[in-house]
Amino acid sequence: MRYDEEEFLNIQIEFQKKKMYLLSEEYGISSEEVLEQSLVVDALINQFMRFGTNLAKGHPLKTLSSSFTRLEA
């Protein structure tokens, strides 16, 4: 079975979320904290995907600096 890039990334995201939930159970972290962290992970992945898209368009420095500014805020 072959996956396209988007399907592959979605599978990876879901795997990471499941891993976070398992770790939360093992270490006693609340589900709210896990949800908050998974939202952060999703936001970072979206930033990365936008950065990769802009990188392909030839705007790496502008995108990189604005990404860091948004992440630090």
PDB file of N, CA, C and O in Angstrom:
ATOM      1  N   MET A   1       0.845  -1.169   0.000  1.00  0.00           N
ATOM      2  CA  MET A   1       0.000   0.000   0.000  1.00  0.00           C
ATOM      3  C   MET A   1       0.898   1.243   0.000  1.00  0.00           C
ATOM      4  O   MET A   1       1.823   1.340   0.806  1.00  0.00           O
ATOM      5  N   ARG A   2       0.631   2.169  -0.882  1.00  0.00           N
ATOM      6  CA  ARG A   2       1.420   3.396  -0.969  1.00  0.00           C
ATOM      7  C   ARG A   2       0.617   4.558  -0.405  1.00  0.00           C
ATOM      8  O   ARG A   2      -0.592   4.661  -0.614  1.00  0.00           O
ATOM      9  N   TYR A   3       1.302   5.413   0.298  1.00  0.00           N
ATOM     10  CA  TYR A   3       0.681   6.599   0.863  1.00  0.00           C
ATOM     11  C   TYR A   3       1.234   7.831   0.163  1.00  0.00           C
ATOM     12  O   TYR A   3       2.409   7.877  -0.201  1.00  0.00           O
ATOM     13  N   ASP A   4       0.374   8.828  -0.023  1.00  0.00           N
ATOM     14  CA  ASP A   4       0.918  10.090  -0.506  1.00  0.00           C
ATOM     15  C   ASP A   4       1.507  10.832   0.697  1.00  0.00           C
ATOM     16  O   ASP A   4       1.345  10.396   1.836  1.00  0.00           O
ATOM     17  N   GLU A   5       2.173  11.926   0.450  1.00  0.00           N
ATOM     18  CA  GLU A   5       2.892  12.634   1.512  1.00  0.00           C
ATOM     19  C   GLU A   5       1.964  13.112   2.621  1.00  0.00           C
ATOM     20  O   GLU A   5       2.309  13.018   3.799  1.00  0.00           O
ATOM     21  N   GLU A   6       0.797  13.621   2.262  1.00  0.00           N
ATOM     22  CA  GLU A   6      -0.139  14.120   3.272  1.00  0.00           C
ATOM     23  C   GLU A   6      -0.645  12.992   4.160  1.00  0.00           C
ATOM     24  O   GLU A   6      -0.725  13.151   5.378  1.00  0.00           O
ATOM     25  N   GLU A   7      -0.986  11.852   3.562  1.00  0.00           N
ATOM     26  CA  GLU A   7      -1.436  10.711   4.355  1.00  0.00           C
ATOM     27  C   GLU A   7      -0.342  10.249   5.304  1.00  0.00           C
ATOM     28  O   GLU A   7      -0.603   9.938   6.466  1.00  0.00           O
ATOM     29  N   PHE A   8       0.886  10.207   4.799  1.00  0.00           N
ATOM     30  CA  PHE A   8       2.013   9.786   5.618  1.00  0.00           C
ATOM     31  C   PHE A   8       2.192  10.729   6.809  1.00  0.00           C
ATOM     32  O   PHE A   8       2.391  10.274   7.936  1.00  0.00           O
ATOM     33  N   LEU A   9       2.121  12.046   6.563  1.00  0.00           N
ATOM     34  CA  LEU A   9       2.264  13.009   7.654  1.00  0.00           C
ATOM     35  C   LEU A   9       1.129  12.873   8.664  1.00  0.00           C
ATOM     36  O   LEU A   9       1.362  12.968   9.869  1.00  0.00           O
ATOM     37  N   ASN A  10      -0.089  12.653   8.192  1.00  0.00           N
ATOM     38  CA  ASN A  10      -1.220  12.468   9.108  1.00  0.00           C
ATOM     39  C   ASN A  10      -1.027  11.235   9.979  1.00  0.00           C
ATOM     40  O   ASN A  10      -1.339  11.261  11.169  1.00  0.00           O
ATOM     41  N   ILE A  11      -0.519  10.162   9.398  1.00  0.00           N
ATOM     42  CA  ILE A  11      -0.243   8.947  10.162  1.00  0.00           C
ATOM     43  C   ILE A  11       0.815   9.229  11.219  1.00  0.00           C
ATOM     44  O   ILE A  11       0.684   8.791  12.362  1.00  0.00           O
ATOM     45  N   GLN A  12       1.859   9.955  10.847  1.00  0.00           N
ATOM     46  CA  GLN A  12       2.919  10.297  11.797  1.00  0.00           C
ATOM     47  C   GLN A  12       2.389  11.171  12.933  1.00  0.00           C
ATOM     48  O   GLN A  12       2.752  10.974  14.093  1.00  0.00           O
ATOM     49  N   ILE A  13       1.537  12.126  12.602  1.00  0.00           N
ATOM     50  CA  ILE A  13       0.958  13.001  13.628  1.00  0.00           C
ATOM     51  C   ILE A  13       0.127  12.184  14.608  1.00  0.00           C
ATOM     52  O   ILE A  13       0.256  12.347  15.821  1.00  0.00           O
ATOM     53  N   GLU A  14      -0.720  11.313  14.091  1.00  0.00           N
ATOM     54  CA  GLU A  14      -1.553  10.485  14.963  1.00  0.00           C
ATOM     55  C   GLU A  14      -0.699   9.574  15.834  1.00  0.00           C
ATOM     56  O   GLU A  14      -1.010   9.369  17.008  1.00  0.00           O
ATOM     57  N   PHE A  15       0.369   9.028  15.275  1.00  0.00           N
ATOM     58  CA  PHE A  15       1.278   8.184  16.049  1.00  0.00           C
ATOM     59  C   PHE A  15       1.884   8.977  17.202  1.00  0.00           C
ATOM     60  O   PHE A  15       1.944   8.486  18.329  1.00  0.00           O
ATOM     61  N   GLN A  16       2.334  10.204  16.927  1.00  0.00           N
ATOM     62  CA  GLN A  16       2.940  11.032  17.973  1.00  0.00           C
ATOM     63  C   GLN A  16       1.922  11.386  19.052  1.00  0.00           C
ATOM     64  O   GLN A  16       2.259  11.417  20.235  1.00  0.00           O
ATOM     65  N   LYS A  17       0.685  11.650  18.655  1.00  0.00           N
ATOM     66  CA  LYS A  17      -0.355  11.953  19.643  1.00  0.00           C
ATOM     67  C   LYS A  17      -0.612  10.741  20.534  1.00  0.00           C
ATOM     68  O   LYS A  17      -0.732  10.884  21.751  1.00  0.00           O
ATOM     69  N   LYS A  18      -0.697   9.548  19.941  1.00  0.00           N
ATOM     70  CA  LYS A  18      -0.910   8.338  20.734  1.00  0.00           C
ATOM     71  C   LYS A  18       0.249   8.116  21.690  1.00  0.00           C
ATOM     72  O   LYS A  18       0.053   7.711  22.836  1.00  0.00           O
ATOM     73  N   LYS A  19       1.452   8.381  21.215  1.00  0.00           N
ATOM     74  CA  LYS A  19       2.630   8.231  22.061  1.00  0.00           C
ATOM     75  C   LYS A  19       2.564   9.201  23.241  1.00  0.00           C
ATOM     76  O   LYS A  19       2.905   8.834  24.365  1.00  0.00           O
ATOM     77  N   MET A  20       2.128  10.434  22.990  1.00  0.00           N
ATOM     78  CA  MET A  20       1.998  11.401  24.084  1.00  0.00           C
ATOM     79  C   MET A  20       0.972  10.934  25.111  1.00  0.00           C
ATOM     80  O   MET A  20       1.195  11.072  26.313  1.00  0.00           O
ATOM     81  N   TYR A  21      -0.150  10.382  24.649  1.00  0.00           N
ATOM     82  CA  TYR A  21      -1.163   9.903  25.584  1.00  0.00           C
ATOM     83  C   TYR A  21      -0.644   8.737  26.418  1.00  0.00           C
ATOM     84  O   TYR A  21      -0.917   8.666  27.616  1.00  0.00           O
ATOM     85  N   LEU A  22       0.096   7.829  25.802  1.00  0.00           N
ATOM     86  CA  LEU A  22       0.672   6.717  26.554  1.00  0.00           C
ATOM     87  C   LEU A  22       1.666   7.222  27.597  1.00  0.00           C
ATOM     88  O   LEU A  22       1.688   6.732  28.726  1.00  0.00           O
ATOM     89  N   LEU A  23       2.477   8.188  27.222  1.00  0.00           N
ATOM     90  CA  LEU A  23       3.422   8.769  28.180  1.00  0.00           C
ATOM     91  C   LEU A  23       2.691   9.489  29.306  1.00  0.00           C
ATOM     92  O   LEU A  23       3.130   9.466  30.455  1.00  0.00           O
ATOM     93  N   SER A  24       1.572  10.131  28.970  1.00  0.00           N
ATOM     94  CA  SER A  24       0.813  10.832  30.009  1.00  0.00           C
ATOM     95  C   SER A  24       0.280   9.843  31.042  1.00  0.00           C
ATOM     96  O   SER A  24       0.275  10.130  32.239  1.00  0.00           O
ATOM     97  N   GLU A  25      -0.162   8.693  30.578  1.00  0.00           N
ATOM     98  CA  GLU A  25      -0.650   7.677  31.505  1.00  0.00           C
ATOM     99  C   GLU A  25       0.487   7.131  32.355  1.00  0.00           C
ATOM    100  O   GLU A  25       0.324   6.917  33.556  1.00  0.00           O
ATOM    101  N   GLU A  26       1.631   6.907  31.734  1.00  0.00           N
ATOM    102  CA  GLU A  26       2.771   6.337  32.446  1.00  0.00           C
ATOM    103  C   GLU A  26       3.321   7.289  33.504  1.00  0.00           C
ATOM    104  O   GLU A  26       3.691   6.854  34.595  1.00  0.00           O
ATOM    105  N   TYR A  27       3.376   8.590  33.191  1.00  0.00           N
ATOM    106  CA  TYR A  27       3.982   9.559  34.101  1.00  0.00           C
ATOM    107  C   TYR A  27       2.975  10.419  34.854  1.00  0.00           C
ATOM    108  O   TYR A  27       3.361  11.321  35.596  1.00  0.00           O
ATOM    109  N   GLY A  28       1.698  10.147  34.668  1.00  0.00           N
ATOM    110  CA  GLY A  28       0.673  10.852  35.421  1.00  0.00           C
ATOM    111  C   GLY A  28       0.438  12.295  35.008  1.00  0.00           C
ATOM    112  O   GLY A  28       0.087  13.135  35.837  1.00  0.00           O
ATOM    113  N   ILE A  29       0.627  12.580  33.743  1.00  0.00           N
ATOM    114  CA  ILE A  29       0.365  13.923  33.234  1.00  0.00           C
ATOM    115  C   ILE A  29      -1.114  13.996  32.872  1.00  0.00           C
ATOM    116  O   ILE A  29      -1.675  13.036  32.343  1.00  0.00           O
ATOM    117  N   SER A  30      -1.742  15.122  33.154  1.00  0.00           N
ATOM    118  CA  SER A  30      -3.177  15.236  32.886  1.00  0.00           C
ATOM    119  C   SER A  30      -3.472  15.248  31.386  1.00  0.00           C
ATOM    120  O   SER A  30      -2.632  15.641  30.576  1.00  0.00           O
ATOM    121  N   SER A  31      -4.671  14.814  31.038  1.00  0.00           N
ATOM    122  CA  SER A  31      -5.063  14.794  29.630  1.00  0.00           C
ATOM    123  C   SER A  31      -5.143  16.209  29.058  1.00  0.00           C
ATOM    124  O   SER A  31      -4.943  16.402  27.859  1.00  0.00           O
ATOM    125  N   GLU A  32      -5.435  17.208  29.912  1.00  0.00           N
ATOM    126  CA  GLU A  32      -5.467  18.594  29.447  1.00  0.00           C
ATOM    127  C   GLU A  32      -4.081  19.047  29.000  1.00  0.00           C
ATOM    128  O   GLU A  32      -3.937  19.732  27.987  1.00  0.00           O
ATOM    129  N   GLU A  33      -3.056  18.654  29.774  1.00  0.00           N
ATOM    130  CA  GLU A  33      -1.686  19.008  29.394  1.00  0.00           C
ATOM    131  C   GLU A  33      -1.292  18.329  28.089  1.00  0.00           C
ATOM    132  O   GLU A  33      -0.621  18.924  27.245  1.00  0.00           O
ATOM    133  N   VAL A  34      -1.713  17.086  27.933  1.00  0.00           N
ATOM    134  CA  VAL A  34      -1.408  16.362  26.698  1.00  0.00           C
ATOM    135  C   VAL A  34      -2.106  17.023  25.519  1.00  0.00           C
ATOM    136  O   VAL A  34      -1.505  17.198  24.458  1.00  0.00           O
ATOM    137  N   LEU A  35      -3.371  17.390  25.697  1.00  0.00           N
ATOM    138  CA  LEU A  35      -4.106  18.066  24.630  1.00  0.00           C
ATOM    139  C   LEU A  35      -3.415  19.375  24.262  1.00  0.00           C
ATOM    140  O   LEU A  35      -3.252  19.691  23.083  1.00  0.00           O
ATOM    141  N   GLU A  36      -3.013  20.128  25.273  1.00  0.00           N
ATOM    142  CA  GLU A  36      -2.322  21.391  25.023  1.00  0.00           C
ATOM    143  C   GLU A  36      -1.034  21.147  24.234  1.00  0.00           C
ATOM    144  O   GLU A  36      -0.740  21.871  23.283  1.00  0.00           O
ATOM    145  N   GLN A  37      -0.274  20.134  24.626  1.00  0.00           N
ATOM    146  CA  GLN A  37       0.972  19.835  23.922  1.00  0.00           C
ATOM    147  C   GLN A  37       0.706  19.351  22.501  1.00  0.00           C
ATOM    148  O   GLN A  37       1.462  19.682  21.588  1.00  0.00           O
ATOM    149  N   SER A  38      -0.355  18.573  22.300  1.00  0.00           N
ATOM    150  CA  SER A  38      -0.647  18.104  20.945  1.00  0.00           C
ATOM    151  C   SER A  38      -1.056  19.269  20.047  1.00  0.00           C
ATOM    152  O   SER A  38      -0.765  19.259  18.851  1.00  0.00           O
ATOM    153  N   LEU A  39      -1.730  20.272  20.614  1.00  0.00           N
ATOM    154  CA  LEU A  39      -2.066  21.468  19.837  1.00  0.00           C
ATOM    155  C   LEU A  39      -0.803  22.239  19.468  1.00  0.00           C
ATOM    156  O   LEU A  39      -0.700  22.781  18.368  1.00  0.00           O
ATOM    157  N   VAL A  40       0.154  22.285  20.388  1.00  0.00           N
ATOM    158  CA  VAL A  40       1.437  22.931  20.101  1.00  0.00           C
ATOM    159  C   VAL A  40       2.151  22.183  18.988  1.00  0.00           C
ATOM    160  O   VAL A  40       2.689  22.795  18.065  1.00  0.00           O
ATOM    161  N   VAL A  41       2.153  20.857  19.076  1.00  0.00           N
ATOM    162  CA  VAL A  41       2.796  20.043  18.039  1.00  0.00           C
ATOM    163  C   VAL A  41       2.126  20.286  16.693  1.00  0.00           C
ATOM    164  O   VAL A  41       2.811  20.458  15.684  1.00  0.00           O
ATOM    165  N   ASP A  42       0.799  20.301  16.665  1.00  0.00           N
ATOM    166  CA  ASP A  42       0.083  20.567  15.413  1.00  0.00           C
ATOM    167  C   ASP A  42       0.451  21.931  14.840  1.00  0.00           C
ATOM    168  O   ASP A  42       0.660  22.066  13.634  1.00  0.00           O
ATOM    169  N   ALA A  43       0.532  22.942  15.706  1.00  0.00           N
ATOM    170  CA  ALA A  43       0.890  24.288  15.243  1.00  0.00           C
ATOM    171  C   ALA A  43       2.302  24.308  14.673  1.00  0.00           C
ATOM    172  O   ALA A  43       2.552  24.939  13.646  1.00  0.00           O
ATOM    173  N   LEU A  44       3.223  23.617  15.340  1.00  0.00           N
ATOM    174  CA  LEU A  44       4.598  23.568  14.839  1.00  0.00           C
ATOM    175  C   LEU A  44       4.685  22.831  13.509  1.00  0.00           C
ATOM    176  O   LEU A  44       5.441  23.227  12.622  1.00  0.00           O
ATOM    177  N   ILE A  45       3.919  21.772  13.375  1.00  0.00           N
ATOM    178  CA  ILE A  45       3.909  21.032  12.107  1.00  0.00           C
ATOM    179  C   ILE A  45       3.353  21.915  11.000  1.00  0.00           C
ATOM    180  O   ILE A  45       3.883  21.930   9.889  1.00  0.00           O
ATOM    181  N   ASN A  46       2.285  22.652  11.300  1.00  0.00           N
ATOM    182  CA  ASN A  46       1.725  23.568  10.297  1.00  0.00           C
ATOM    183  C   ASN A  46       2.731  24.635   9.909  1.00  0.00           C
ATOM    184  O   ASN A  46       2.852  24.977   8.733  1.00  0.00           O
ATOM    185  N   GLN A  47       3.463  25.171  10.899  1.00  0.00           N
ATOM    186  CA  GLN A  47       4.506  26.157  10.609  1.00  0.00           C
ATOM    187  C   GLN A  47       5.573  25.545   9.709  1.00  0.00           C
ATOM    188  O   GLN A  47       6.028  26.170   8.751  1.00  0.00           O
ATOM    189  N   PHE A  48       5.963  24.322  10.028  1.00  0.00           N
ATOM    190  CA  PHE A  48       6.982  23.645   9.240  1.00  0.00           C
ATOM    191  C   PHE A  48       6.513  23.432   7.807  1.00  0.00           C
ATOM    192  O   PHE A  48       7.272  23.630   6.858  1.00  0.00           O
ATOM    193  N   MET A  49       5.251  23.025   7.660  1.00  0.00           N
ATOM    194  CA  MET A  49       4.725  22.780   6.321  1.00  0.00           C
ATOM    195  C   MET A  49       4.689  24.082   5.522  1.00  0.00           C
ATOM    196  O   MET A  49       5.027  24.092   4.338  1.00  0.00           O
ATOM    197  N   ARG A  50       4.281  25.182   6.165  1.00  0.00           N
ATOM    198  CA  ARG A  50       4.280  26.469   5.474  1.00  0.00           C
ATOM    199  C   ARG A  50       5.695  26.901   5.140  1.00  0.00           C
ATOM    200  O   ARG A  50       5.939  27.448   4.064  1.00  0.00           O
ATOM    201  N   PHE A  51       6.624  26.663   6.044  1.00  0.00           N
ATOM    202  CA  PHE A  51       8.023  27.009   5.803  1.00  0.00           C
ATOM    203  C   PHE A  51       8.547  26.227   4.606  1.00  0.00           C
ATOM    204  O   PHE A  51       9.223  26.790   3.745  1.00  0.00           O
ATOM    205  N   GLY A  52       8.241  24.935   4.545  1.00  0.00           N
ATOM    206  CA  GLY A  52       8.683  24.112   3.416  1.00  0.00           C
ATOM    207  C   GLY A  52       8.088  24.583   2.107  1.00  0.00           C
ATOM    208  O   GLY A  52       8.766  24.571   1.080  1.00  0.00           O
ATOM    209  N   THR A  53       6.828  24.997   2.127  1.00  0.00           N
ATOM    210  CA  THR A  53       6.174  25.499   0.920  1.00  0.00           C
ATOM    211  C   THR A  53       6.831  26.787   0.457  1.00  0.00           C
ATOM    212  O   THR A  53       7.114  26.951  -0.730  1.00  0.00           O
ATOM    213  N   ASN A  54       7.077  27.707   1.393  1.00  0.00           N
ATOM    214  CA  ASN A  54       7.726  28.963   1.029  1.00  0.00           C
ATOM    215  C   ASN A  54       9.172  28.747   0.622  1.00  0.00           C
ATOM    216  O   ASN A  54       9.694  29.465  -0.231  1.00  0.00           O
ATOM    217  N   LEU A  55       9.818  27.769   1.224  1.00  0.00           N
ATOM    218  CA  LEU A  55      11.191  27.449   0.862  1.00  0.00           C
ATOM    219  C   LEU A  55      11.246  27.015  -0.597  1.00  0.00           C
ATOM    220  O   LEU A  55      12.158  27.393  -1.332  1.00  0.00           O
ATOM    221  N   ALA A  56      10.263  26.221  -1.009  1.00  0.00           N
ATOM    222  CA  ALA A  56      10.208  25.775  -2.400  1.00  0.00           C
ATOM    223  C   ALA A  56       9.963  26.949  -3.341  1.00  0.00           C
ATOM    224  O   ALA A  56      10.377  26.910  -4.500  1.00  0.00           O
ATOM    225  N   LYS A  57       9.295  27.989  -2.854  1.00  0.00           N
ATOM    226  CA  LYS A  57       9.028  29.171  -3.675  1.00  0.00           C
ATOM    227  C   LYS A  57      10.210  30.133  -3.679  1.00  0.00           C
ATOM    228  O   LYS A  57      10.200  31.123  -4.411  1.00  0.00           O
ATOM    229  N   GLY A  58      11.233  29.850  -2.865  1.00  0.00           N
ATOM    230  CA  GLY A  58      12.429  30.677  -2.854  1.00  0.00           C
ATOM    231  C   GLY A  58      12.417  31.821  -1.864  1.00  0.00           C
ATOM    232  O   GLY A  58      13.086  32.829  -2.087  1.00  0.00           O
ATOM    233  N   HIS A  59      11.665  31.692  -0.760  1.00  0.00           N
ATOM    234  CA  HIS A  59      11.610  32.745   0.249  1.00  0.00           C
ATOM    235  C   HIS A  59      12.034  32.216   1.620  1.00  0.00           C
ATOM    236  O   HIS A  59      11.308  32.423   2.592  1.00  0.00           O
ATOM    237  N   PRO A  60      13.172  31.547   1.734  1.00  0.00           N
ATOM    238  CA  PRO A  60      13.501  30.899   3.008  1.00  0.00           C
ATOM    239  C   PRO A  60      13.790  31.863   4.152  1.00  0.00           C
ATOM    240  O   PRO A  60      13.343  31.619   5.273  1.00  0.00           O
ATOM    241  N   LEU A  61      14.515  32.941   3.912  1.00  0.00           N
ATOM    242  CA  LEU A  61      14.913  33.807   5.018  1.00  0.00           C
ATOM    243  C   LEU A  61      13.744  34.572   5.599  1.00  0.00           C
ATOM    244  O   LEU A  61      13.613  34.677   6.818  1.00  0.00           O
ATOM    245  N   LYS A  62      12.902  35.102   4.749  1.00  0.00           N
ATOM    246  CA  LYS A  62      11.734  35.841   5.225  1.00  0.00           C
ATOM    247  C   LYS A  62      10.839  34.919   6.049  1.00  0.00           C
ATOM    248  O   LYS A  62      10.379  35.296   7.127  1.00  0.00           O
ATOM    249  N   THR A  63      10.598  33.733   5.552  1.00  0.00           N
ATOM    250  CA  THR A  63       9.728  32.791   6.253  1.00  0.00           C
ATOM    251  C   THR A  63      10.365  32.333   7.552  1.00  0.00           C
ATOM    252  O   THR A  63       9.690  32.243   8.577  1.00  0.00           O
ATOM    253  N   LEU A  64      11.654  32.043   7.518  1.00  0.00           N
ATOM    254  CA  LEU A  64      12.341  31.565   8.709  1.00  0.00           C
ATOM    255  C   LEU A  64      12.290  32.604   9.816  1.00  0.00           C
ATOM    256  O   LEU A  64      11.966  32.271  10.956  1.00  0.00           O
ATOM    257  N   SER A  65      12.603  33.851   9.505  1.00  0.00           N
ATOM    258  CA  SER A  65      12.606  34.887  10.540  1.00  0.00           C
ATOM    259  C   SER A  65      11.206  35.130  11.080  1.00  0.00           C
ATOM    260  O   SER A  65      11.045  35.314  12.286  1.00  0.00           O
ATOM    261  N   SER A  66      10.192  35.136  10.231  1.00  0.00           N
ATOM    262  CA  SER A  66       8.828  35.357  10.716  1.00  0.00           C
ATOM    263  C   SER A  66       8.342  34.161  11.522  1.00  0.00           C
ATOM    264  O   SER A  66       7.571  34.337  12.466  1.00  0.00           O
ATOM    265  N   SER A  67       8.770  32.950  11.178  1.00  0.00           N
ATOM    266  CA  SER A  67       8.383  31.764  11.942  1.00  0.00           C
ATOM    267  C   SER A  67       8.950  31.826  13.348  1.00  0.00           C
ATOM    268  O   SER A  67       8.249  31.521  14.313  1.00  0.00           O
ATOM    269  N   PHE A  68      10.219  32.219  13.476  1.00  0.00           N
ATOM    270  CA  PHE A  68      10.818  32.309  14.799  1.00  0.00           C
ATOM    271  C   PHE A  68      10.160  33.403  15.624  1.00  0.00           C
ATOM    272  O   PHE A  68       9.969  33.241  16.829  1.00  0.00           O
ATOM    273  N   THR A  69       9.817  34.497  14.999  1.00  0.00           N
ATOM    274  CA  THR A  69       9.158  35.584  15.715  1.00  0.00           C
ATOM    275  C   THR A  69       7.823  35.113  16.267  1.00  0.00           C
ATOM    276  O   THR A  69       7.491  35.404  17.416  1.00  0.00           O
ATOM    277  N   ARG A  70       7.056  34.391  15.466  1.00  0.00           N
ATOM    278  CA  ARG A  70       5.753  33.900  15.922  1.00  0.00           C
ATOM    279  C   ARG A  70       5.915  32.857  17.014  1.00  0.00           C
ATOM    280  O   ARG A  70       5.123  32.827  17.956  1.00  0.00           O
ATOM    281  N   LEU A  71       6.932  31.993  16.908  1.00  0.00           N
ATOM    282  CA  LEU A  71       7.119  30.953  17.911  1.00  0.00           C
ATOM    283  C   LEU A  71       7.562  31.541  19.247  1.00  0.00           C
ATOM    284  O   LEU A  71       7.204  31.014  20.300  1.00  0.00           O
ATOM    285  N   GLU A  72       8.333  32.621  19.217  1.00  0.00           N
ATOM    286  CA  GLU A  72       8.810  33.232  20.450  1.00  0.00           C
ATOM    287  C   GLU A  72       7.719  34.028  21.155  1.00  0.00           C
ATOM    288  O   GLU A  72       7.773  34.210  22.372  1.00  0.00           O
ATOM    289  N   ALA A  73       6.739  34.499  20.410  1.00  0.00           N
ATOM    290  CA  ALA A  73       5.682  35.343  20.994  1.00  0.00           C
ATOM    291  C   ALA A  73       4.792  34.575  21.942  1.00  0.00           C
ATOM    292  O   ALA A  73       3.860  35.144  22.511  1.00  0.00           O
TER     293      ALA A  73
END
